[in-house]
Amino acid sequence: MWRIVLSASPARFLLRRLKSDKSIISDLPDKIEQNQYCELTEKQAALYESVVREALRVIRGESDTFKRQGLVLQMIMALKQICNHPAQYLKKGNTGANLSGKAELFLDLLEPLLAAHEKVLVFTQFREAGELLSAWIKERFGREPQFLHGGVSRKTRDSMVERFQNDRTERIFLLSLKAGGTGLNLTAAANVIHFDLWWNPAVEAQATDRAYRIGQLHNVQVHRLITRATFEERINDMIQSKRNLADMTVGSGEEWIGNLSNNELKDVFSLG
């Protein structure tokens, strides 16, 4: 299978073979992706509705296209944090996992994997979310996982990777998407959890490929955590149903969402 990749020059393009092409990599096992759905808690839902209502009011009053896109991206960032946990958005308050539907789903997913002595990579976009995840894991399972983020030095990073790859007792590796999205070989893990999603399939695939690469001997199970009845579910459905749209986001990140009309934004982001 081939994918056309546009270059910076309008007169050039590249053809890139995909890992799904078994004639190229016949010995690579399968990658099995599953969407895992959760519900907002009462506190999350109240925060979510409040932010959407105020954000849409401001966006409707902005005529400058560039500023409007910025406001949409700000709304997305706030809602992602709320879907993760209220304390991540508020920067204060109770950090208990029971206040987030996604946190409870995450811990429930880990339970059978750890019971089977399997290794797991966990990706998040936010350092704050990684710190919450680390605390929840320590509280539930009794051991604090390694957490690779942008503040970790190259030497320490290499040591963390080596430890995860070779120490059987290291079961969970937390990674921020920017720090751990490329350049790492983590084939000791056959499970990947995306705690929060960056609505760019290429970025997500790069992160998953830390485990799904040459040297992987097992099928890789990928779990994508999505909050029902929110923008997370609707944008995911849009991308999955329009593969051309998904390809378009490779170069533009989430900026395409800012081009939606006011009515489309209301449909996508309103709760329910």
Residue pairs with C-beta under 8 A, 6 or more apart in sequence:
1 17
1 18
1 20
1 21
2 15
2 16
2 17
2 18
2 21
3 15
3 16
3 18
3 247
4 13
4 14
4 15
5 13
5 14
5 15
5 16
5 250
6 13
6 14
6 251
7 13
7 14
17 24
19 25
19 28
19 31
19 209
19 212
22 28
25 214
28 212
28 213
28 214
28 216
29 216
29 217
29 218
29 219
29 220
30 219
30 220
31 208
31 212
31 219
31 220
31 222
32 219
32 220
32 221
32 222
33 222
33 224
34 221
34 222
34 223
34 224
35 224
35 226
35 236
36 105
36 109
36 223
36 224
36 225
36 226
37 105
37 226
37 227
37 228
37 233
38 101
38 102
38 104
38 105
38 225
38 226
38 227
38 228
39 101
39 227
39 228
39 229
40 48
40 83
40 101
40 227
40 228
40 229
40 230
40 271
41 86
41 98
41 99
41 100
41 101
43 86
43 99
44 82
44 83
44 85
44 86
44 99
44 100
44 101
45 271
47 82
47 86
47 89
47 90
48 79
48 82
48 83
48 230
48 271
49 271
51 75
51 78
51 79
51 82
51 89
52 75
52 79
52 269
52 270
52 271
55 71
55 74
55 75
55 78
55 269
56 75
56 262
56 265
56 266
56 269
58 71
59 68
59 71
59 72
59 75
59 262
59 265
60 262
62 68
62 71
68 258
69 255
69 258
69 259
70 258
72 257
72 258
72 260
72 265
73 254
73 255
73 257
73 258
75 269
76 231
76 254
76 257
78 89
79 230
79 231
79 269
80 125
80 126
80 196
80 232
81 88
81 89
81 126
81 128
81 129
82 88
82 89
83 102
83 196
83 227
83 230
83 232
84 100
84 102
84 103
84 124
84 126
84 129
84 132
84 195
84 196
85 95
85 97
85 99
85 100
85 102
85 103
85 129
85 132
86 93
86 99
86 100
87 93
87 94
87 95
87 99
87 132
88 126
88 128
88 129
88 132
95 132
95 135
97 103
97 104
97 107
97 136
97 139
97 140
98 104
101 227
102 195
102 196
102 225
102 227
103 132
103 136
105 225
106 122
106 133
106 136
106 193
106 195
106 225
107 136
107 137
107 140
109 193
109 223
110 120
110 137
110 140
110 141
110 172
110 193
113 120
113 171
113 191
114 120
114 141
114 171
114 172
117 168
117 171
118 171
118 189
118 190
118 191
119 164
119 170
119 171
119 172
119 173
119 188
119 189
119 190
119 191
120 171
120 172
120 173
120 189
120 191
120 192
120 193
121 173
121 175
121 180
121 186
121 189
121 191
121 192
121 193
121 207
121 210
121 211
122 133
122 145
122 172
122 173
122 174
122 175
122 192
122 193
122 195
123 175
123 176
123 177
123 180
123 181
123 192
123 193
123 194
123 195
123 207
124 130
124 133
124 174
124 175
124 176
124 177
124 195
124 196
125 176
125 177
125 178
125 196
125 198
126 176
126 196
127 149
127 150
127 151
127 176
129 195
129 196
130 147
130 149
130 174
130 175
130 176
131 147
133 145
133 147
133 174
133 195
134 144
134 145
134 147
134 174
137 143
137 144
137 145
137 172
137 174
138 144
138 145
143 171
145 170
145 171
145 172
145 173
145 174
146 160
146 163
146 164
146 170
146 172
146 173
146 174
147 174
147 175
147 176
148 157
148 160
148 173
148 174
148 175
148 176
148 179
148 180
149 175
149 176
149 179
150 176
150 178
150 179
152 160
152 179
157 179
160 173
161 184
161 185
161 186
163 170
164 170
164 173
164 186
164 188
164 189
165 185
165 186
165 187
165 188
166 188
173 186
173 189
175 181
175 184
175 207
175 210
177 198
177 203
177 207
180 207
180 210
181 203
181 206
181 207
181 210
182 206
184 210
185 210
185 213
185 215
186 210
186 211
187 211
187 213
187 215
187 216
187 217
189 210
189 211
190 211
190 216
190 218
190 219
190 220
190 221
191 211
191 220
191 221
191 222
191 223
192 207
192 208
192 210
192 211
192 212
192 220
192 221
192 222
192 223
193 222
193 223
193 225
194 204
194 207
194 208
194 222
194 223
194 224
194 225
195 225
196 225
197 204
197 224
197 225
197 226
197 232
197 236
198 204
198 253
198 254
199 235
199 236
199 239
199 249
199 253
199 254
199 257
200 249
200 250
200 252
200 253
200 254
201 239
201 246
201 247
201 249
201 250
202 249
202 250
203 253
204 224
208 220
208 222
211 220
212 220
212 222
224 236
226 232
226 233
226 236
227 233
229 271
229 272
230 269
230 271
231 268
231 269
234 267
234 268
234 269
235 257
235 268
238 245
238 268
239 245
239 246
239 249
240 246
245 256
248 256
249 256
257 268
260 268
